[in-house]
Amino acid sequence: MKIKAGVITANFLLLSIIISGCATTSTQEKLLESGTSQVQLRSIQTRAFETTDKEKTLRTIIATLQDLGFVIDKADAVLGSVSATKLDTYALRMTVTVRPKGESQLMVRANAQYETMMVTDPQPYQQFFASLEKAMFLAAQQVD
């Protein structure tokens, strides 16, 4: 009786490993079939700004996300990141990071996620960066 229980347990574990291996393969295939390379996606998600004021840039990012209907979930000035969620008929989560690029620029990268899927459509990124660029320009001109 103990031998049969051990065999059943071993078969169950083997089956679990095989199934999880298949799930990983299908996820990898979906990423490869998406048609958007990582380089293309990164170019959609990233913009450089002619400023070195990280704190002011983060405040502008927060204001821009709020203007677009996002609710700020978390902001960390030390890490240079802001996470927000938009709950307007769907749940879109956006995480924006800021890091130095050279001595005179900051690199801003936005990552959008719908439920558990990464957003590869350029439209949400374009909308965010168009609004952010306007806000950054107005902040540089000290217009409220």
RAUR-V241478 format. One line per field, one symbol per residue. ss: DSSP state (~ for helix, > for strand, _ for the rest). burial: + if it has 9 or more other ideal C-beta (glycine too) atoms within 8 Angstrom, else -. A space follows every 10 residues. Layout:
ss=???
burial=???
This chain:
ss=_~~~~~~~~~ ~~~~~~~~~~ ~~~~~~~~~~ ~~~____~~~ ~~~~~>>>>_ ___~~~~~~~ ~~~~~~~___ >>>>>>____ >>>>>>>___ >>>>>>>>>> >___>>>>>> >>>>__>>__ _~~~~~~~~~ ~~~~~~~~~~ ____
burial=---------- ---------- ---------- ---------- ++-+++-++- +--+-+++-+ ++++++-+-+ -+--+----+ ++++++---- -+++++++-+ ----++++++ ++++----+- ---++++++- +++-++-++- ----
